[in-house]
Amino acid sequence: MSTYNNQKVKEIHVKAGVRYWEDAIINEVADELGELTPCRDGDNWCPIIDVETGIIKNWVTGTYADVHFKVCDECGVKLVGENDETLYECEDGYVPKVLCPNENGYGDYIIMTINENGSINNWIPNFNDI
């Protein structure tokens, strides 16, 4: 299990203010209005990621996604420990590298590919920049 400040991290909860939903390809279709994107809550993208497996727990099974969301200082992150305690929480900030396993997001982009089971490709649970 991955750690943050020597404490085991079970989940990462994300609340990212997405500027352009059309930057997601959902089941090979550009999501022009964000209506196809799983984990959407209003203007926010809110996946809950199992840190050990890289699987998004609230994903819609059968949905494939390639996301490249511009967030720009609107990324909230909460790290949850093995006893459901909050280990770290930030409401609005930069996108941590852990949310960009495919390439460099420069702190402003969430970039990832998610398979039909909710598994994030190339997932590496690293919290060094949080």
MDAnalysis code that builds the backbone (N, CA, C; Angstrom):
import MDAnalysis as mda
import numpy as np

u = mda.Universe.empty(390, n_residues=130, atom_resindex=np.repeat(np.arange(130), 3), trajectory=True)
u.add_TopologyAttr("name", ["N", "CA", "C"] * 130)
u.add_TopologyAttr("resid", np.arange(1, 131))
u.add_TopologyAttr("resname", ["MET", "SER", "THR", "TYR", "ASN", "ASN", "GLN", "LYS", "VAL", "LYS", "GLU", "ILE", "HIS", "VAL", "LYS", "ALA", "GLY", "VAL", "ARG", "TYR", "TRP", "GLU", "ASP", "ALA", "ILE", "ILE", "ASN", "GLU", "VAL", "ALA", "ASP", "GLU", "LEU", "GLY", "GLU", "LEU", "THR", "PRO", "CYS", "ARG", "ASP", "GLY", "ASP", "ASN", "TRP", "CYS", "PRO", "ILE", "ILE", "ASP", "VAL", "GLU", "THR", "GLY", "ILE", "ILE", "LYS", "ASN", "TRP", "VAL", "THR", "GLY", "THR", "TYR", "ALA", "ASP", "VAL", "HIS", "PHE", "LYS", "VAL", "CYS", "ASP", "GLU", "CYS", "GLY", "VAL", "LYS", "LEU", "VAL", "GLY", "GLU", "ASN", "ASP", "GLU", "THR", "LEU", "TYR", "GLU", "CYS", "GLU", "ASP", "GLY", "TYR", "VAL", "PRO", "LYS", "VAL", "LEU", "CYS", "PRO", "ASN", "GLU", "ASN", "GLY", "TYR", "GLY", "ASP", "TYR", "ILE", "ILE", "MET", "THR", "ILE", "ASN", "GLU", "ASN", "GLY", "SER", "ILE", "ASN", "ASN", "TRP", "ILE", "PRO", "ASN", "PHE", "ASN", "ASP", "ILE"])
u.atoms.positions = np.array([
    [0.841, -1.185, 0.000],
    [0.000, 0.000, 0.000],
    [0.883, 1.243, 0.000],
    [0.462, 2.249, -0.699],
    [1.220, 3.507, -0.774],
    [1.057, 4.311, 0.503],
    [2.038, 5.192, 0.724],
    [2.013, 5.977, 1.951],
    [2.099, 7.475, 1.666],
    [1.613, 8.234, 2.636],
    [1.749, 9.683, 2.661],
    [2.125, 10.028, 4.097],
    [3.259, 10.692, 4.265],
    [3.771, 11.001, 5.613],
    [3.802, 9.756, 6.500],
    [4.286, 8.660, 5.920],
    [4.431, 7.383, 6.609],
    [3.111, 6.757, 7.058],
    [1.998, 7.195, 6.475],
    [0.701, 6.597, 6.776],
    [0.156, 5.955, 5.502],
    [-0.455, 4.800, 5.634],
    [-0.978, 4.078, 4.483],
    [-2.192, 4.790, 3.895],
    [-2.183, 4.934, 2.565],
    [-3.271, 5.589, 1.847],
    [-4.109, 4.526, 1.161],
    [-5.417, 4.556, 1.409],
    [-6.342, 3.594, 0.815],
    [-6.993, 4.154, -0.448],
    [-7.435, 5.411, -0.392],
    [-8.164, 6.023, -1.504],
    [-7.720, 7.458, -1.708],
    [-7.922, 7.923, -2.928],
    [-7.787, 9.341, -3.223],
    [-9.125, 9.797, -3.797],
    [-9.696, 10.814, -3.165],
    [-10.947, 11.399, -3.618],
    [-10.596, 12.692, -4.348],
    [-11.122, 12.840, -5.552],
    [-10.809, 13.994, -6.385],
    [-12.074, 14.818, -6.599],
    [-11.937, 16.122, -6.548],
    [-13.017, 17.047, -6.908],
    [-12.370, 18.122, -7.769],
    [-12.441, 17.897, -9.085],
    [-11.741, 18.768, -10.030],
    [-12.739, 19.573, -10.853],
    [-12.575, 20.891, -10.828],
    [-13.402, 21.781, -11.647],
    [-12.921, 21.728, -13.089],
    [-13.672, 21.048, -13.939],
    [-13.272, 20.851, -15.337],
    [-13.732, 22.032, -16.175],
    [-12.808, 22.596, -16.928],
    [-13.142, 23.729, -17.802],
    [-13.773, 23.289, -19.114],
    [-13.238, 22.206, -19.713],
    [-13.680, 21.783, -21.043],
    [-13.964, 20.286, -21.047],
    [-15.226, 19.901, -20.932],
    [-15.604, 18.491, -20.924],
    [-15.315, 17.827, -22.263],
    [-15.316, 18.608, -23.331],
    [-15.094, 18.037, -24.665],
    [-13.677, 17.478, -24.838],
    [-12.811, 17.709, -23.871],
    [-11.456, 17.156, -23.925],
    [-11.407, 15.708, -23.446],
    [-12.570, 15.099, -23.292],
    [-12.644, 13.677, -22.934],
    [-13.237, 12.899, -24.107],
    [-12.627, 11.763, -24.365],
    [-13.167, 10.836, -25.356],
    [-13.754, 9.677, -24.556],
    [-15.063, 9.512, -24.647],
    [-15.771, 8.483, -23.903],
    [-16.324, 7.465, -24.895],
    [-15.894, 6.228, -24.759],
    [-16.307, 5.176, -25.697],
    [-16.156, 5.634, -27.146],
    [-15.001, 6.258, -27.431],
    [-14.599, 6.717, -28.767],
    [-15.419, 7.885, -29.303],
    [-16.107, 8.604, -28.413],
    [-16.902, 9.766, -28.799],
    [-16.446, 10.971, -27.964],
    [-16.224, 12.111, -28.624],
    [-15.891, 13.331, -27.882],
    [-17.099, 13.731, -27.042],
    [-16.889, 13.937, -25.761],
    [-17.974, 14.271, -24.842],
    [-18.187, 15.776, -24.836],
    [-18.828, 16.275, -25.865],
    [-18.990, 17.722, -26.077],
    [-19.581, 18.460, -24.873],
    [-20.559, 17.861, -24.203],
    [-21.229, 18.539, -23.093],
    [-20.947, 17.902, -21.730],
    [-20.098, 16.891, -21.706],
    [-19.781, 16.229, -20.446],
    [-20.870, 15.301, -19.959],
    [-21.805, 14.966, -20.812],
    [-22.921, 14.117, -20.409],
    [-22.567, 12.634, -20.348],
    [-21.477, 12.243, -20.981],
    [-21.092, 10.837, -21.030],
    [-20.042, 10.467, -19.984],
    [-19.422, 11.446, -19.387],
    [-18.292, 11.223, -18.479],
    [-18.744, 10.699, -17.124],
    [-18.316, 9.479, -16.758],
    [-18.613, 8.971, -15.411],
    [-17.958, 9.848, -14.342],
    [-18.530, 9.838, -13.166],
    [-18.019, 10.542, -11.977],
    [-18.227, 12.056, -12.058],
    [-19.036, 12.512, -12.982],
    [-19.308, 13.944, -13.074],
    [-20.345, 14.332, -12.027],
    [-20.096, 15.459, -11.357],
    [-21.017, 16.024, -10.386],
    [-21.070, 17.515, -10.661],
    [-22.055, 17.949, -11.435],
    [-22.138, 19.357, -11.835],
    [-20.956, 19.722, -12.705],
    [-20.214, 20.752, -12.299],
    [-19.033, 21.190, -13.044],
    [-17.760, 20.472, -12.609],
    [-17.897, 19.507, -11.717],
    [-16.731, 18.823, -11.162],
    [-16.643, 17.364, -11.610],
    [-15.410, 16.880, -11.695],
    [-15.159, 15.469, -11.923],
    [-14.697, 14.903, -10.589],
    [-15.397, 13.887, -10.082],
    [-15.197, 13.416, -8.716],
    [-14.951, 11.910, -8.621],
    [-13.868, 11.420, -9.203],
    [-13.587, 9.996, -9.056],
    [-13.042, 9.669, -7.669],
    [-13.312, 8.454, -7.222],
    [-12.737, 7.913, -5.989],
    [-11.847, 6.762, -6.426],
    [-10.550, 6.920, -6.223],
    [-9.579, 5.977, -6.758],
    [-9.024, 5.085, -5.643],
    [-9.102, 3.781, -5.860],
    [-8.452, 2.823, -4.975],
    [-6.951, 2.921, -5.261],
    [-6.200, 3.378, -4.301],
    [-4.787, 3.677, -4.515],
    [-3.980, 2.427, -4.863],
    [-4.284, 1.318, -4.239],
    [-3.523, 0.092, -4.469],
    [-3.707, -0.453, -5.882],
    [-4.936, -0.409, -6.401],
    [-5.229, -1.022, -7.703],
    [-5.306, -0.033, -8.859],
    [-5.537, 1.244, -8.558],
    [-5.732, 2.232, -9.618],
    [-7.101, 2.136, -10.266],
    [-8.041, 1.521, -9.580],
    [-9.406, 1.392, -10.093],
    [-10.271, 2.493, -9.498],
    [-11.031, 3.160, -10.370],
    [-11.962, 4.190, -9.922],
    [-13.210, 3.472, -9.404],
    [-13.462, 3.626, -8.116],
    [-14.511, 2.868, -7.442],
    [-15.916, 3.278, -7.865],
    [-16.114, 4.525, -8.265],
    [-17.440, 4.988, -8.673],
    [-17.550, 5.115, -10.200],
    [-16.786, 4.296, -10.904],
    [-16.788, 4.281, -12.367],
    [-18.008, 3.515, -12.886],
    [-18.471, 3.877, -14.072],
    [-19.550, 3.145, -14.727],
    [-18.910, 2.033, -15.560],
    [-19.104, 0.796, -15.125],
    [-18.515, -0.359, -15.816],
    [-18.970, -0.380, -17.272],
    [-18.024, -0.695, -18.159],
    [-18.314, -0.737, -19.590],
    [-17.967, 0.550, -20.311],
    [-17.488, 1.541, -19.562],
    [-17.140, 2.841, -20.144],
    [-15.623, 2.951, -20.272],
    [-15.155, 3.264, -21.472],
    [-13.737, 3.510, -21.743],
    [-13.561, 5.013, -21.888],
    [-12.501, 5.574, -21.302],
    [-12.303, 7.028, -21.378],
    [-10.842, 7.391, -21.569],
    [-10.642, 8.431, -22.332],
    [-9.333, 9.057, -22.493],
    [-9.565, 10.521, -22.134],
    [-9.121, 10.929, -20.941],
    [-9.400, 12.288, -20.468],
    [-8.147, 13.155, -20.513],
    [-8.374, 14.406, -20.797],
    [-7.319, 15.417, -20.849],
    [-7.962, 16.713, -20.356],
    [-8.364, 16.702, -19.071],
    [-9.135, 17.805, -18.500],
    [-8.244, 18.954, -18.047],
    [-8.574, 20.165, -18.504],
    [-7.930, 21.372, -17.990],
    [-8.647, 21.726, -16.688],
    [-7.874, 21.824, -15.619],
    [-8.431, 22.084, -14.302],
    [-7.993, 23.448, -13.791],
    [-6.729, 23.780, -13.902],
    [-6.192, 25.099, -13.592],
    [-6.603, 25.630, -12.221],
    [-5.911, 25.164, -11.187],
    [-6.080, 25.630, -9.809],
    [-7.456, 25.329, -9.209],
    [-8.146, 24.340, -9.749],
    [-9.434, 23.941, -9.186],
    [-9.463, 22.442, -8.924],
    [-8.378, 21.921, -8.392],
    [-8.308, 20.488, -8.111],
    [-8.297, 20.269, -6.603],
    [-9.361, 19.680, -6.110],
    [-9.428, 19.283, -4.714],
    [-9.059, 17.823, -4.591],
    [-8.239, 17.498, -3.593],
    [-7.772, 16.136, -3.386],
    [-7.864, 15.801, -1.903],
    [-8.358, 14.599, -1.627],
    [-8.373, 14.102, -0.244],
    [-7.764, 12.707, -0.250],
    [-6.749, 12.502, 0.576],
    [-6.154, 11.187, 0.756],
    [-6.787, 10.553, 1.990],
    [-7.309, 9.336, 1.809],
    [-8.013, 8.637, 2.875],
    [-7.194, 7.423, 3.305],
    [-7.008, 7.284, 4.614],
    [-6.220, 6.186, 5.163],
    [-7.016, 4.904, 5.298],
    [-6.321, 3.861, 5.724],
    [-6.931, 2.539, 5.802],
    [-8.056, 2.442, 6.827],
    [-8.149, 3.370, 7.761],
    [-9.245, 3.401, 8.735],
    [-10.251, 4.509, 8.406],
    [-10.283, 4.905, 7.132],
    [-11.181, 5.941, 6.613],
    [-10.925, 7.331, 7.191],
    [-9.735, 7.538, 7.759],
    [-9.386, 8.866, 8.266],
    [-8.787, 9.711, 7.132],
    [-8.986, 11.014, 7.208],
    [-8.409, 11.930, 6.233],
    [-6.949, 12.180, 6.599],
    [-6.058, 11.855, 5.655],
    [-4.627, 12.056, 5.875],
    [-4.158, 13.395, 5.327],
    [-4.832, 13.857, 4.291],
    [-4.478, 15.127, 3.637],
    [-5.707, 15.595, 2.887],
    [-5.913, 16.911, 2.868],
    [-7.026, 17.457, 2.098],
    [-6.678, 18.852, 1.610],
    [-6.963, 19.095, 0.350],
    [-6.762, 20.395, -0.277],
    [-7.975, 20.663, -1.140],
    [-8.612, 21.798, -0.957],
    [-9.832, 22.112, -1.697],
    [-9.566, 22.563, -3.133],
    [-8.716, 23.538, -3.311],
    [-8.438, 24.077, -4.643],
    [-6.942, 24.245, -4.801],
    [-6.400, 23.517, -5.733],
    [-4.968, 23.608, -5.936],
    [-4.549, 23.020, -7.259],
    [-3.280, 22.785, -7.352],
    [-2.708, 22.217, -8.561],
    [-3.045, 20.737, -8.672],
    [-3.030, 20.238, -9.884],
    [-3.246, 18.817, -10.134],
    [-1.963, 18.067, -9.790],
    [-2.027, 17.126, -8.847],
    [-0.817, 16.360, -8.525],
    [-0.470, 15.390, -9.655],
    [0.801, 15.051, -9.754],
    [1.276, 14.173, -10.833],
    [0.592, 12.816, -10.830],
    [0.135, 12.366, -9.676],
    [-0.521, 11.066, -9.597],
    [-1.759, 11.018, -10.508],
    [-2.337, 12.169, -10.825],
    [-3.515, 12.219, -11.698],
    [-3.157, 12.398, -13.166],
    [-1.882, 12.250, -13.474],
    [-1.397, 12.373, -14.857],
    [-0.436, 11.231, -15.172],
    [-0.898, 9.978, -15.072],
    [0.039, 8.870, -15.278],
    [0.512, 8.706, -16.726],
    [-0.179, 9.315, -17.682],
    [0.186, 9.134, -19.091],
    [1.209, 10.136, -19.593],
    [1.222, 11.335, -19.013],
    [2.164, 12.370, -19.438],
    [2.162, 13.508, -18.431],
    [2.973, 14.520, -18.640],
    [3.076, 15.649, -17.720],
    [1.860, 16.560, -17.855],
    [1.164, 16.771, -16.751],
    [-0.002, 17.656, -16.751],
    [0.325, 19.070, -16.327],
    [1.579, 19.328, -15.954],
    [2.063, 20.662, -15.574],
    [1.229, 21.324, -14.481],
    [0.567, 20.533, -13.646],
    [-0.208, 21.072, -12.539],
    [-1.562, 21.621, -12.930],
    [-1.872, 21.625, -14.226],
    [-3.140, 22.186, -14.699],
    [-4.058, 21.184, -15.390],
    [-3.557, 19.980, -15.668],
    [-4.335, 19.003, -16.432],
    [-4.389, 17.655, -15.741],
    [-5.552, 17.009, -15.802],
    [-5.694, 15.604, -15.444],
    [-5.646, 14.853, -16.769],
    [-4.659, 13.979, -16.905],
    [-4.480, 13.242, -18.149],
    [-4.395, 11.762, -17.807],
    [-5.381, 10.999, -18.268],
    [-5.357, 9.562, -18.014],
    [-6.267, 8.818, -18.970],
    [-5.956, 7.541, -19.126],
    [-6.792, 6.627, -19.888],
    [-7.368, 5.627, -18.901],
    [-8.667, 5.396, -19.007],
    [-9.375, 4.540, -18.063],
    [-10.081, 3.445, -18.858],
    [-9.841, 2.189, -18.491],
    [-10.467, 1.106, -19.251],
    [-11.905, 0.867, -18.792],
    [-12.560, -0.080, -19.447],
    [-13.988, -0.337, -19.206],
    [-14.288, -0.876, -17.806],
    [-13.264, -1.258, -17.062],
    [-13.453, -1.709, -15.676],
    [-13.120, -0.618, -14.669],
    [-12.780, 0.577, -15.161],
    [-12.440, 1.685, -14.274],
    [-10.991, 1.726, -13.862],
    [-10.154, 0.899, -14.471],
    [-8.737, 0.841, -14.135],
    [-7.957, 1.902, -14.920],
    [-7.175, 2.690, -14.207],
    [-6.372, 3.751, -14.822],
    [-5.090, 3.144, -15.373],
    [-4.869, 3.330, -16.672],
    [-3.654, 2.809, -17.308],
    [-2.411, 3.485, -16.732],
    [-1.368, 2.721, -16.544],
    [-0.068, 3.197, -16.055],
    [-0.146, 3.823, -14.663],
    [-1.076, 3.402, -13.853],
    [-1.262, 3.963, -12.511],
    [-0.037, 3.737, -11.634],
    [0.486, 4.810, -11.085],
    [1.600, 4.755, -10.139],
    [1.221, 5.628, -8.942],
    [0.898, 5.015, -7.801],
    [0.487, 5.800, -6.636],
    [1.661, 6.484, -5.947],
    [1.948, 7.713, -6.372],
    [3.064, 8.473, -5.840],
    [2.539, 9.825, -5.362],
    [2.758, 10.137, -4.104],
    [2.212, 11.365, -3.528],
    [3.304, 12.353, -3.137],
    [4.453, 12.298, -3.799],
    [5.567, 13.169, -3.469],
    [5.277, 14.644, -3.691],
    [4.383, 14.984, -4.640],
    [4.141, 16.395, -4.930],
    [2.886, 16.927, -4.237],
    [2.339, 16.168, -3.312],
    [1.135, 16.630, -2.579],
    [1.596, 17.289, -1.293],
])
